[in-house]
Amino acid sequence: MNAIVKTQTRLPAMQQAAAEQDQQQYLTFMLGGETYAMGILAIKEIIEYGNLTEVPRMPQFIRGVINLRGAVVPVIDLSSRFGKQATKVTRRTCIVIIEVATGDETQDVGVMVDAVNAVLEIPAQEIEPPPTFGANIRADFINGMGKVNGKFVIILNIQHVLSVAEMASLSGIEHSDSPASA
């Protein structure tokens, strides 16, 4: 009986996943004058930038941590993560709270963006594969290029961009390379 129930509860989820591949919703946002997008399924909330606590000896792309209802959430400067200049804080600067898979668990990570635009539905047929060269960011950070109103929007692979293991290894490299304090 349990096997039948499990199969029946899985089927709608599989159908839902197929429907999401046909047309998925994306949060679009600005970063350094360019429009990016990320799937909304991993996004928990969008908050105003502020109340950031800096953490010493962190890589440049980790701006600090925030207290989100009692939980410590690291905040990543997405522009710095892409190897560009740090984001300048304006009144439109936001932190997008994203749930990132880390093995069997999930962790909340904040992503600092210049401004949030809108949630758009982009049909699967309007998404091109990521370019192999010429992009301003690493190719593995890009899921695809969505066509919206005749322009391309870079759809991020947020699990790669916010890979906790990779960011931890980068943090370790920066710690070992930094000069000893006198």
Backbone as JSON, one array per atom type, in Angstrom:
{
  "sequence": "MNAIVKTQTRLPAMQQAAAEQDQQQYLTFMLGGETYAMGILAIKEIIEYGNLTEVPRMPQFIRGVINLRGAVVPVIDLSSRFGKQATKVTRRTCIVIIEVATGDETQDVGVMVDAVNAVLEIPAQEIEPPPTFGANIRADFINGMGKVNGKFVIILNIQHVLSVAEMASLSGIEHSDSPASA",
  "N": [[0.83, -1.2, 0.0], [1.94, 1.26, 0.82], [3.84, 1.65, -1.22], [2.25, 2.15, -3.43], [1.01, 4.55, -2.7], [3.24, 6.23, -2.5], [4.1, 6.26, -5.18], [1.89, 7.48, -6.37], [1.98, 10.04, -5.18], [4.34, 10.98, -6.16], [4.0, 11.24, -8.92], [2.44, 13.66, -9.63], [4.4, 15.54, -8.89], [6.42, 14.98, -10.7], [5.12, 15.62, -13.07], [4.75, 18.31, -12.6], [7.42, 19.2, -12.6], [8.04, 18.75, -15.29], [6.3, 20.58, -16.49], [7.38, 22.93, -15.46], [9.78, 23.02, -16.81], [8.95, 23.61, -19.37], [7.97, 26.24, -19.19], [9.29, 28.55, -17.15], [9.47, 30.55, -14.18], [11.36, 33.46, -13.61], [13.39, 35.53, -11.59], [14.33, 38.71, -12.4], [17.14, 40.86, -12.36], [19.35, 43.67, -11.8], [22.82, 44.12, -12.34], [25.71, 45.72, -12.27], [24.92, 47.19, -14.54], [24.0, 45.26, -16.3], [21.46, 42.85, -17.18], [20.35, 40.15, -15.32], [19.11, 36.85, -14.52], [17.44, 34.56, -12.31], [16.15, 31.39, -11.4], [13.02, 31.24, -9.7], [12.43, 29.31, -7.83], [14.34, 28.65, -5.86], [14.51, 30.94, -4.4], [13.95, 32.58, -1.39], [13.25, 35.04, -0.18], [13.25, 38.64, -0.62], [15.13, 41.25, 0.58], [15.68, 44.52, 2.01], [18.8, 46.19, 1.66], [21.06, 46.25, 4.33], [22.12, 46.51, 7.84], [24.42, 44.9, 7.95], [27.03, 42.83, 9.04], [30.43, 42.95, 9.03], [32.86, 40.43, 8.43], [36.01, 39.56, 9.53], [38.9, 38.79, 7.5], [37.73, 37.51, 5.29], [36.98, 36.45, 1.92], [36.91, 38.89, -0.76], [34.45, 38.87, -2.09], [32.59, 38.1, -0.2], [30.57, 39.94, 1.61], [29.77, 40.11, 4.23], [27.76, 39.2, 7.09], [24.27, 38.72, 7.87], [21.64, 39.01, 10.27], [19.01, 37.01, 10.12], [16.05, 36.63, 11.24], [17.13, 35.37, 13.53], [18.94, 33.6, 12.42], [22.21, 33.2, 11.1], [23.23, 34.58, 8.15], [25.26, 34.44, 5.37], [26.35, 37.08, 3.19], [26.75, 37.51, -0.18], [28.54, 39.38, -2.5], [27.52, 39.65, -5.58], [28.6, 40.82, -7.9], [31.35, 41.07, -7.27], [31.86, 38.36, -6.95], [31.74, 37.54, -9.55], [34.1, 38.51, -10.44], [34.26, 41.19, -10.93], [34.09, 44.77, -10.19], [33.34, 45.7, -6.8], [29.97, 45.9, -5.64], [28.33, 49.0, -5.54], [26.64, 50.48, -2.91], [23.34, 51.51, -3.09], [20.15, 53.18, -2.81], [18.47, 51.37, -3.99], [19.68, 48.94, -3.79], [19.56, 45.52, -3.05], [19.11, 42.52, -1.06], [18.95, 39.26, -2.0], [17.58, 36.45, -0.71], [18.56, 33.18, -0.85], [18.02, 29.72, -1.08], [20.4, 27.3, -0.83], [21.63, 24.19, -1.91], [23.58, 22.04, 0.01], [25.06, 19.32, -0.13], [23.26, 17.0, 1.67], [21.83, 18.84, 3.02], [20.37, 22.18, 3.3], [21.28, 25.59, 2.89], [20.84, 28.98, 3.77], [21.69, 31.74, 1.78], [22.63, 35.05, 1.21], [22.36, 37.22, -1.55], [23.78, 39.97, -2.95], [22.48, 42.5, -4.94], [22.26, 45.05, -7.51], [19.69, 46.08, -8.16], [16.33, 44.88, -8.07], [14.31, 43.71, -10.67], [11.87, 42.37, -12.01], [9.56, 39.57, -11.96], [9.64, 37.2, -14.42], [8.13, 35.12, -16.92], [9.72, 32.8, -18.8], [9.59, 31.06, -21.7], [10.72, 27.72, -22.42], [11.6, 27.34, -25.06], [12.57, 29.81, -25.68], [15.02, 30.02, -24.56], [18.41, 29.97, -24.94], [21.39, 27.91, -25.23], [24.2, 28.31, -22.93], [26.83, 30.64, -23.79], [30.0, 29.61, -25.12], [32.2, 31.16, -25.02], [33.27, 34.58, -24.51], [31.5, 35.65, -22.67], [30.94, 37.74, -19.78], [31.25, 36.48, -17.4], [32.1, 33.37, -15.71], [31.6, 30.42, -17.65], [30.37, 28.17, -16.46], [28.74, 29.33, -14.61], [26.52, 30.12, -15.93], [23.28, 29.25, -16.9], [21.77, 29.54, -19.16], [20.76, 31.6, -21.96], [18.26, 33.78, -21.94], [15.69, 34.95, -24.08], [14.2, 37.99, -24.0], [11.9, 40.33, -24.86], [13.35, 40.89, -27.24], [15.94, 41.12, -26.33], [18.85, 39.68, -24.73], [18.9, 37.89, -21.66], [20.91, 36.97, -19.03], [20.74, 33.87, -17.67], [21.31, 32.61, -14.59], [23.16, 29.86, -13.21], [22.5, 29.17, -10.28], [23.23, 27.39, -8.29], [25.85, 26.72, -8.93], [27.09, 29.23, -8.91], [26.8, 29.93, -6.24], [28.14, 27.89, -4.92], [28.86, 26.38, -2.02], [31.03, 24.81, -1.24], [33.01, 25.5, -3.14], [33.3, 28.26, -2.63], [34.22, 28.15, -0.01], [36.69, 26.9, -0.41], [37.97, 28.87, -1.93], [38.07, 30.84, -0.03], [39.86, 29.68, 1.78], [42.17, 29.67, 0.23], [42.66, 32.4, -0.05], [43.14, 33.03, 2.6], [45.56, 31.69, 3.13], [47.28, 32.94, 1.39], [47.36, 35.54, 2.25], [49.28, 38.15, 3.75], [51.11, 37.73, 6.79], [50.03, 39.25, 9.81], [51.57, 42.03, 11.37]],
  "CA": [[0.0, 0.0, 0.0], [2.82, 2.43, 0.86], [4.47, 1.85, -2.52], [1.26, 2.76, -4.32], [0.84, 5.94, -2.27], [4.44, 6.97, -2.89], [4.08, 6.45, -6.63], [0.86, 8.45, -6.7], [2.39, 11.38, -4.78], [5.47, 11.4, -6.99], [3.58, 11.55, -10.28], [2.19, 15.09, -9.84], [5.66, 16.28, -8.79], [7.13, 14.79, -11.98], [4.4, 16.42, -14.06], [5.04, 19.71, -12.29], [8.78, 19.47, -13.07], [7.98, 18.84, -16.75], [5.65, 21.86, -16.81], [8.3, 24.02, -15.13], [10.8, 23.09, -17.85], [8.35, 24.26, -20.53], [7.93, 27.67, -18.92], [9.67, 28.75, -15.76], [9.52, 31.94, -13.76], [12.7, 33.93, -13.25], [13.54, 36.86, -11.03], [15.35, 39.46, -13.12], [17.76, 41.89, -11.54], [20.46, 44.41, -12.42], [24.12, 43.98, -11.73], [26.71, 46.38, -13.11], [24.34, 47.64, -15.81], [23.52, 44.12, -17.08], [20.3, 42.17, -16.63], [20.53, 38.73, -15.04], [17.91, 36.19, -14.02], [17.6, 33.28, -11.61], [14.88, 30.71, -11.16], [12.44, 31.69, -8.44], [12.17, 28.2, -6.92], [15.29, 28.65, -4.75], [14.46, 32.23, -3.72], [13.08, 32.61, -0.22], [12.73, 36.39, 0.0], [14.09, 39.77, -1.03], [15.12, 42.23, 1.67], [16.43, 45.77, 1.83], [20.19, 46.08, 2.08], [21.36, 46.94, 5.58], [22.44, 45.73, 9.03], [25.43, 43.91, 7.58], [28.18, 42.75, 9.93], [31.6, 42.47, 8.31], [33.61, 39.35, 9.06], [37.41, 39.72, 9.15], [39.65, 37.79, 6.75], [36.88, 36.82, 4.32], [37.25, 36.88, 0.54], [36.29, 40.16, -1.11], [33.06, 38.7, -2.52], [31.72, 37.91, 0.96], [30.45, 41.27, 2.19], [29.52, 39.99, 5.66], [26.62, 38.36, 7.46], [23.11, 39.4, 8.43], [20.81, 38.23, 11.18], [17.7, 36.85, 9.5], [15.19, 35.93, 12.2], [17.95, 34.56, 14.42], [19.9, 32.78, 11.67], [23.33, 33.92, 10.49], [23.19, 34.36, 6.71], [26.32, 35.15, 4.67], [25.91, 37.89, 2.05], [27.71, 37.47, -1.27], [28.47, 40.46, -3.5], [27.53, 38.9, -6.84], [29.51, 41.47, -8.82], [32.69, 40.63, -6.87], [31.93, 36.91, -7.21], [31.98, 37.41, -10.98], [35.41, 39.07, -10.75], [34.12, 42.6, -11.29], [34.18, 45.67, -9.04], [32.34, 45.52, -5.74], [28.71, 46.63, -5.83], [28.16, 50.23, -4.76], [25.34, 50.45, -2.25], [22.42, 52.62, -3.37], [18.87, 52.94, -2.14], [17.8, 50.25, -4.66], [20.43, 47.72, -3.54], [18.77, 44.52, -2.32], [19.7, 41.21, -0.78], [18.05, 38.18, -2.36], [17.88, 35.29, 0.12], [18.44, 31.99, -1.68], [18.29, 28.44, -0.42], [21.41, 26.59, -1.6], [21.84, 22.81, -1.48], [24.95, 21.68, 0.4], [24.94, 17.9, 0.18], [21.91, 16.61, 2.07], [21.2, 19.96, 3.72], [20.29, 23.45, 2.58], [21.76, 26.74, 3.65], [20.42, 30.26, 3.21], [22.77, 32.64, 1.4], [22.15, 36.31, 0.66], [23.06, 37.69, -2.75], [23.64, 41.41, -3.08], [22.29, 42.93, -6.33], [22.03, 46.49, -7.66], [18.25, 46.35, -8.1], [15.47, 43.8, -8.53], [13.42, 44.21, -11.71], [10.54, 41.75, -12.06], [9.5, 38.13, -12.19], [9.21, 36.95, -15.8], [8.02, 33.74, -17.4], [10.47, 32.64, -20.05], [9.36, 29.73, -22.25], [11.95, 26.95, -22.66], [12.06, 27.54, -26.44], [13.2, 31.13, -25.75], [16.29, 29.96, -23.82], [19.52, 29.44, -25.72], [22.45, 27.39, -24.36], [25.18, 29.34, -22.56], [27.93, 30.79, -24.74], [31.23, 28.94, -24.7], [33.21, 32.2, -24.83], [32.8, 35.95, -24.69], [30.66, 36.14, -21.57], [31.7, 38.46, -18.75], [31.38, 35.63, -16.22], [32.46, 31.99, -16.02], [30.57, 29.69, -18.4], [29.6, 27.26, -15.59], [27.8, 30.13, -13.84], [25.38, 30.46, -16.8], [22.37, 28.16, -17.28], [21.31, 29.8, -20.51], [20.51, 32.98, -22.35], [16.84, 33.92, -22.22], [15.3, 36.06, -24.95], [13.08, 38.76, -23.44], [11.7, 41.58, -25.6], [14.4, 41.09, -28.23], [17.26, 41.21, -25.69], [19.24, 38.5, -23.96], [19.03, 37.97, -20.22], [21.76, 35.87, -18.59], [20.1, 33.06, -16.64], [22.39, 32.06, -13.79], [23.11, 28.57, -12.53], [22.73, 29.69, -8.94], [23.9, 26.36, -7.48], [27.29, 26.84, -9.21], [27.54, 30.55, -8.45], [26.84, 29.94, -4.77], [28.66, 26.62, -4.42], [29.46, 26.61, -0.71], [32.34, 24.14, -1.22], [33.97, 26.31, -3.91], [33.56, 29.52, -1.92], [35.05, 27.82, 1.15], [38.06, 26.66, -0.88], [38.52, 30.18, -2.29], [38.34, 31.51, 1.24], [41.08, 29.09, 2.31], [43.3, 30.13, -0.59], [42.95, 33.79, 0.3], [43.72, 33.08, 3.94], [46.95, 31.25, 3.11], [48.07, 33.88, 0.6], [47.42, 36.86, 2.85], [50.48, 38.31, 4.55], [50.92, 37.66, 8.24], [49.94, 40.59, 10.41], [52.77, 42.36, 12.15]],
  "C": [[0.86, 1.25, 0.0], [3.45, 2.71, -0.49], [3.51, 2.53, -3.49], [1.09, 4.24, -3.98], [2.04, 6.78, -2.69], [4.46, 7.25, -4.38], [3.06, 7.52, -7.02], [1.27, 9.86, -6.29], [3.55, 11.88, -5.62], [5.02, 11.86, -8.38], [3.25, 13.02, -10.49], [3.46, 15.92, -9.77], [6.44, 16.16, -10.1], [6.45, 15.6, -13.08], [4.67, 17.9, -13.86], [6.43, 20.08, -12.8], [8.8, 19.61, -14.59], [7.35, 20.16, -17.18], [6.59, 23.03, -16.54], [9.39, 24.15, -16.18], [10.25, 23.78, -19.09], [8.34, 25.77, -20.36], [8.2, 27.88, -17.44], [9.7, 30.24, -15.45], [10.92, 32.27, -13.26], [12.61, 35.31, -12.63], [14.64, 37.55, -11.82], [15.86, 40.58, -12.23], [18.93, 42.51, -12.29], [21.73, 44.2, -11.62], [25.14, 44.61, -12.68], [26.18, 46.78, -14.48], [23.83, 46.52, -16.71], [22.34, 43.48, -16.37], [20.6, 40.68, -16.5], [19.2, 38.17, -14.55], [18.31, 34.94, -13.26], [16.22, 32.7, -11.38], [14.33, 31.06, -9.79], [12.26, 30.57, -7.41], [13.1, 28.19, -5.71], [15.23, 29.93, -3.92], [13.47, 32.19, -2.56], [12.44, 33.97, -0.02], [13.72, 37.41, -0.52], [13.97, 40.81, 0.08], [15.94, 43.45, 1.29], [17.85, 45.56, 2.33], [20.39, 46.85, 3.38], [21.67, 45.96, 6.7], [23.42, 44.6, 8.76], [26.58, 43.97, 8.57], [29.35, 42.19, 9.14], [32.31, 41.41, 9.12], [35.06, 39.46, 8.59], [37.93, 38.51, 8.36], [38.78, 36.93, 5.83], [37.27, 37.26, 2.92], [36.45, 38.15, 0.23], [34.82, 40.0, -1.48], [32.1, 38.4, -1.38], [31.69, 39.23, 1.73], [30.26, 41.22, 3.7], [28.37, 39.05, 5.92], [25.48, 39.25, 7.97], [22.41, 38.43, 9.38], [19.41, 38.18, 10.57], [16.85, 35.97, 10.41], [15.98, 34.92, 13.04], [18.96, 33.67, 13.73], [20.98, 33.67, 11.06], [23.36, 33.56, 9.0], [24.33, 35.14, 6.06], [25.76, 35.91, 3.47], [27.05, 37.97, 1.03], [27.47, 38.66, -2.19], [28.63, 39.77, -4.86], [28.48, 39.5, -7.86], [30.95, 41.06, -8.53], [32.89, 39.15, -7.17], [32.22, 36.66, -8.68], [33.31, 38.02, -11.4], [35.37, 40.52, -11.19], [34.29, 43.46, -10.04], [33.06, 45.41, -8.05], [31.12, 46.39, -6.03], [28.69, 47.87, -4.95], [26.75, 50.23, -4.2], [24.56, 51.72, -2.58], [21.11, 52.31, -2.65], [18.1, 51.79, -2.78], [18.51, 48.92, -4.45], [19.61, 46.78, -2.65], [19.62, 43.3, -2.01], [18.63, 40.17, -1.09], [18.48, 36.96, -1.55], [17.55, 34.04, -0.68], [18.77, 30.76, -0.85], [19.21, 27.63, -1.33], [21.59, 25.19, -1.03], [23.32, 22.6, -1.18], [24.93, 20.22, 0.84], [23.5, 17.56, 0.48], [21.15, 17.76, 2.73], [21.06, 21.16, 2.8], [20.78, 24.55, 3.51], [21.24, 28.0, 2.97], [21.65, 31.11, 2.96], [22.13, 33.89, 0.82], [23.0, 36.72, -0.53], [22.74, 39.17, -2.91], [23.56, 41.79, -4.56], [22.01, 44.43, -6.36], [20.56, 46.85, -7.51], [17.51, 45.12, -8.62], [14.51, 44.4, -9.54], [12.02, 43.63, -11.6], [10.68, 40.25, -12.13], [8.91, 37.93, -13.58], [9.06, 35.47, -16.05], [8.73, 33.68, -18.73], [10.24, 31.22, -20.55], [10.69, 29.04, -22.57], [12.49, 27.17, -24.07], [12.72, 28.9, -26.64], [14.53, 31.18, -24.98], [17.34, 29.25, -24.67], [20.56, 28.86, -24.77], [23.46, 28.48, -24.04], [26.29, 29.44, -23.6], [29.18, 30.1, -24.2], [32.37, 29.94, -24.49], [32.56, 33.56, -24.96], [31.92, 36.49, -23.6], [31.55, 36.82, -20.54], [31.9, 37.64, -17.49], [31.71, 34.21, -16.67], [31.3, 31.25, -16.68], [29.75, 28.77, -17.5], [28.63, 28.01, -14.68], [26.52, 30.41, -14.62], [24.59, 29.2, -17.15], [21.92, 28.31, -18.72], [21.13, 31.28, -20.74], [19.04, 33.09, -22.77], [16.57, 35.13, -23.1], [14.05, 36.72, -24.36], [13.02, 40.09, -24.17], [12.86, 41.9, -26.54], [15.8, 41.22, -27.65], [17.55, 39.92, -24.94], [19.35, 38.83, -22.48], [19.86, 36.75, -19.82], [21.08, 35.14, -17.45], [21.2, 32.32, -15.89], [22.1, 30.65, -13.31], [23.48, 28.86, -11.09], [23.42, 28.67, -8.04], [25.41, 26.38, -7.72], [27.84, 28.16, -8.68], [27.73, 30.56, -6.95], [27.3, 28.61, -4.19], [29.43, 26.87, -3.12], [30.85, 25.99, -0.65], [33.39, 24.97, -1.97], [34.31, 27.62, -3.19], [34.43, 29.28, -0.69], [36.49, 27.57, 0.72], [38.73, 27.97, -1.3], [38.89, 30.96, -1.04], [39.64, 30.99, 1.84], [42.3, 29.54, 1.55], [43.67, 31.55, -0.21], [43.56, 33.9, 1.68], [45.19, 32.72, 3.89], [47.84, 32.22, 2.35], [48.2, 35.24, 1.28], [48.65, 36.97, 3.73], [50.16, 38.24, 6.04], [50.9, 39.05, 8.83], [51.12, 40.81, 11.34], [52.41, 42.7, 13.56]]
}
